[in-house]
């Protein structure tokens, strides 16, 4: 019969497990930053270890190889994105507010805990890993599409091709995570303000319908006045010629 572990040994193992989990998280965060910056092909375990001031051999204690580490980076990124999407879905009511909450949440998450891994390329993963990541990505994309469709239904979002718009938004957010940190004095509020102007309000300044109609009426009246004036001028000239003759 095996002797149950002592409480002291259990606490020691738990502490070791927590320390190992923290170090694993640090490795994943740095790996994401380096892979985003250099690409998967150019990033090396030596690069990642050097950034953490570790020997590269230490990384292999946590991850079997670079592909295993990259797969963990993808999973960690999708977990973070899923949490933000589900939080927005639960806490907000309208489609536009769910979308706005998710985007702001992404910016805050990236500023606090580092960027998410660029999800555009998963070709370097093995077949089983690709299937997991692709299925997971599709599920989250469908949730984001639903936000847009809910917004169109509740009147907070203009009619659009929801799937295409989602692809554009995801592309923007993914690339922001890669280059925004290089902008001096960049803040989440500045980024969100730019996104509000570009993605939510649009680039073209909206004009009130009444004002537009008034301008059209004014232009029409001006044209009519010009025509009447020209016609009257011609009439006076013709009358003058007749009188002279």
C-alpha positions as CSV (number, residue, x, y, z in Angstrom):
1,X,0.0,0.0,0.0
2,X,1.4,3.4,-1.0
3,X,1.9,6.0,1.6
4,X,0.0,9.2,0.8
5,X,2.2,12.2,0.3
6,X,2.7,14.5,3.2
7,X,1.1,18.0,3.3
8,X,4.5,19.6,3.0
9,X,5.4,17.6,-0.1
10,X,2.0,18.4,-1.6
11,X,2.6,22.1,-1.0
12,X,6.1,21.9,-2.5
13,X,4.8,20.1,-5.6
14,X,2.0,22.7,-6.0
15,X,4.5,25.6,-5.7
16,X,6.7,23.9,-8.2
17,X,3.8,23.4,-10.6
18,X,2.8,27.1,-10.3
19,X,6.4,28.2,-10.9
20,X,6.6,25.9,-13.9
21,X,3.3,27.3,-15.3
22,X,4.5,30.9,-14.9
23,X,7.7,30.2,-16.7
24,X,5.8,28.4,-19.5
25,X,3.6,31.5,-19.9
26,X,6.7,33.7,-20.1
27,X,8.2,31.5,-22.8
28,X,4.9,31.6,-24.8
29,X,4.7,35.4,-24.5
30,X,8.2,36.0,-25.7
31,X,7.9,33.3,-28.5
32,X,4.8,35.1,-29.8
33,X,6.6,38.4,-29.9
34,X,9.6,36.9,-31.7
35,X,7.6,34.8,-34.2
36,X,5.4,37.8,-35.0
37,X,8.5,40.0,-35.5
38,X,10.7,37.5,-37.4
39,X,8.3,34.9,-38.8
40,X,8.2,31.3,-37.7
41,X,10.8,30.2,-40.2
42,X,13.3,32.8,-39.0
43,X,12.7,32.6,-35.2
44,X,14.8,30.1,-33.3
45,X,14.8,28.5,-29.9
46,X,18.1,30.3,-29.3
47,X,16.5,33.7,-30.0
48,X,13.6,32.9,-27.6
49,X,15.9,31.6,-24.8
50,X,18.3,34.6,-25.2
51,X,15.3,37.0,-24.8
52,X,14.5,35.3,-21.5
53,X,18.1,35.1,-20.4
54,X,17.9,31.3,-20.4
55,X,19.9,28.5,-22.1
56,X,18.1,27.2,-25.1
57,X,18.3,23.7,-23.5
58,X,16.0,25.0,-20.8
59,X,13.2,25.6,-23.3
60,X,13.2,21.9,-24.2
61,X,12.3,21.1,-20.7
62,X,8.9,22.8,-21.4
63,X,8.5,22.3,-25.1
64,X,9.6,19.3,-27.3
65,X,10.6,21.5,-30.3
66,X,9.9,24.8,-32.0
67,X,6.7,23.5,-33.6
68,X,5.3,22.4,-30.3
69,X,6.0,25.8,-28.8
70,X,4.4,27.5,-31.8
71,X,1.3,25.3,-31.4
72,X,1.1,26.3,-27.7
73,X,1.4,30.0,-28.8
74,X,-1.6,29.5,-31.1
75,X,-3.7,27.9,-28.4
76,X,-2.8,30.5,-25.9
77,X,-3.8,33.3,-28.4
78,X,-7.1,31.7,-29.2
79,X,-7.9,31.2,-25.5
80,X,-7.3,34.9,-24.9
81,X,-9.5,35.9,-27.9
82,X,-12.2,33.5,-27.0
83,X,-12.4,34.9,-23.4
84,X,-12.7,38.5,-24.8
85,X,-15.4,37.4,-27.3
86,X,-17.4,35.6,-24.7
87,X,-17.1,38.4,-22.2
88,X,-18.4,40.9,-24.8
89,X,-21.2,38.6,-25.7
90,X,-22.3,38.3,-22.1
91,X,-21.9,41.9,-20.9
92,X,-23.2,43.9,-23.9
93,X,-26.6,44.0,-25.5
94,X,-26.4,45.6,-29.0
95,X,-24.3,44.2,-31.8
96,X,-22.2,47.4,-32.1
97,X,-21.4,47.4,-28.4
98,X,-20.3,43.8,-28.5
99,X,-18.0,44.5,-31.4
100,X,-16.6,47.7,-29.7
101,X,-16.1,45.8,-26.4
102,X,-14.2,43.0,-28.1
103,X,-11.9,45.4,-30.1
104,X,-11.1,47.5,-27.1
105,X,-10.6,44.3,-25.1
106,X,-8.1,43.1,-27.7
107,X,-6.1,46.3,-27.5
108,X,-6.0,46.3,-23.7
109,X,-5.1,42.6,-23.6
110,X,-2.3,43.1,-26.0
111,X,-0.9,46.1,-24.1
112,X,-1.0,44.3,-20.8
113,X,0.0,40.7,-21.8
114,X,1.7,41.1,-25.1
115,X,0.3,40.6,-28.6
116,X,-1.5,37.5,-29.9
117,X,0.2,35.3,-32.4
118,X,-0.4,36.2,-36.1
119,X,-3.1,33.6,-37.1
120,X,-2.8,33.9,-40.8
121,X,-0.2,31.1,-41.3
122,X,-0.5,27.7,-39.7
123,X,1.2,25.7,-42.5
124,X,4.2,24.8,-40.3
125,X,2.0,22.9,-37.8
126,X,1.3,19.2,-38.3
127,X,-2.0,18.0,-39.7
128,X,-3.7,17.3,-36.3
129,X,-2.5,20.6,-34.9
130,X,-3.8,22.5,-38.0
131,X,-7.2,20.9,-37.7
132,X,-7.5,22.0,-34.0
133,X,-6.4,25.6,-34.7
134,X,-8.5,26.0,-37.9
135,X,-11.7,24.6,-36.2
136,X,-11.1,26.8,-33.2
137,X,-10.5,29.9,-35.3
138,X,-13.6,29.3,-37.4
139,X,-15.7,29.0,-34.3
140,X,-14.5,32.3,-33.0
141,X,-14.9,34.0,-36.4
142,X,-18.5,32.8,-36.5
143,X,-19.1,34.4,-33.1
144,X,-17.7,37.7,-34.4
145,X,-19.9,37.4,-37.6
146,X,-22.9,36.9,-35.3
147,X,-22.1,40.2,-33.5
148,X,-22.3,42.0,-36.9
149,X,-25.5,40.2,-37.8
150,X,-27.1,41.0,-34.5
151,X,-26.1,44.7,-35.0
152,X,-27.7,44.7,-38.4
153,X,-30.9,43.2,-36.9
154,X,-31.0,45.7,-34.0
155,X,-30.2,48.7,-36.2
156,X,-26.8,49.6,-34.6
157,X,-24.8,48.4,-37.6
158,X,-25.3,49.3,-41.3
159,X,-26.0,46.5,-43.7
160,X,-22.8,44.9,-44.9
161,X,-21.2,41.6,-45.9
162,X,-20.6,40.4,-42.3
163,X,-18.0,37.7,-43.1
164,X,-16.0,40.0,-45.3
165,X,-16.0,42.8,-42.7
166,X,-14.9,40.3,-40.0
167,X,-11.9,39.3,-42.1
168,X,-11.0,42.9,-42.5
169,X,-11.3,43.6,-38.8
170,X,-9.3,40.6,-37.8
171,X,-6.6,41.5,-40.2
172,X,-6.4,45.0,-38.8
173,X,-6.3,43.8,-35.2
174,X,-3.7,41.1,-35.9
175,X,-1.4,43.6,-37.6
176,X,-1.9,46.2,-34.9
177,X,-0.5,43.7,-32.5
178,X,2.6,43.4,-34.6
179,X,3.5,47.0,-35.3
180,X,1.6,49.3,-32.9
181,X,4.2,48.9,-30.2
182,X,6.8,50.6,-32.4
183,X,4.7,53.8,-32.5
184,X,6.1,56.4,-30.0
185,X,3.7,57.2,-27.1
186,X,1.0,55.0,-28.5
187,X,-1.9,54.3,-26.1
188,X,-5.0,52.1,-26.2
189,X,-7.2,55.2,-26.2
190,X,-5.4,56.7,-29.3
191,X,-5.7,53.4,-31.1
192,X,-9.4,53.0,-30.2
193,X,-10.1,56.6,-31.3
194,X,-8.5,55.9,-34.7
195,X,-10.5,52.7,-35.0
196,X,-13.7,54.5,-34.0
197,X,-13.1,57.0,-36.8
198,X,-12.1,54.5,-39.4
199,X,-14.1,51.4,-38.7
200,X,-17.2,52.6,-36.8
201,X,-17.9,56.1,-38.1
202,X,-16.3,55.7,-41.5
203,X,-13.9,58.1,-43.3
204,X,-16.6,60.2,-45.0
205,X,-18.2,62.8,-42.8
206,X,-22.0,62.1,-42.8
207,X,-24.2,65.0,-44.0
208,X,-27.7,65.5,-42.6
209,X,-30.4,64.6,-45.2
210,X,-32.2,67.9,-44.8
211,X,-29.0,69.9,-45.3
212,X,-28.2,67.9,-48.4
213,X,-31.7,68.5,-49.8
214,X,-31.4,72.2,-49.1
215,X,-28.1,72.4,-51.0
216,X,-29.7,70.6,-53.9
217,X,-32.7,72.9,-53.9
218,X,-30.3,76.0,-53.6
219,X,-28.3,74.7,-56.6
220,X,-31.4,74.1,-58.6
221,X,-32.7,77.5,-57.8
222,X,-29.4,79.1,-58.7
223,X,-29.3,77.3,-62.0
224,X,-32.9,78.4,-62.8
225,X,-32.1,82.0,-61.9
226,X,-29.0,81.9,-64.1
227,X,-31.1,80.5,-67.0
228,X,-33.8,83.2,-66.5
229,X,-31.1,85.9,-66.3
230,X,-29.4,84.7,-69.5
231,X,-32.8,84.5,-71.2
232,X,-33.8,88.0,-70.2
233,X,-30.4,89.3,-71.3
234,X,-30.8,87.8,-74.8
235,X,-34.3,89.2,-75.0
236,X,-33.1,92.7,-74.2
237,X,-30.3,92.5,-76.8
238,X,-32.8,91.3,-79.4
239,X,-35.2,94.1,-78.5
240,X,-32.4,96.7,-78.7
241,X,-31.4,95.5,-82.2
242,X,-35.0,95.7,-83.5
243,X,-35.4,99.2,-82.1
244,X,-32.2,100.4,-83.9
245,X,-33.3,99.0,-87.2
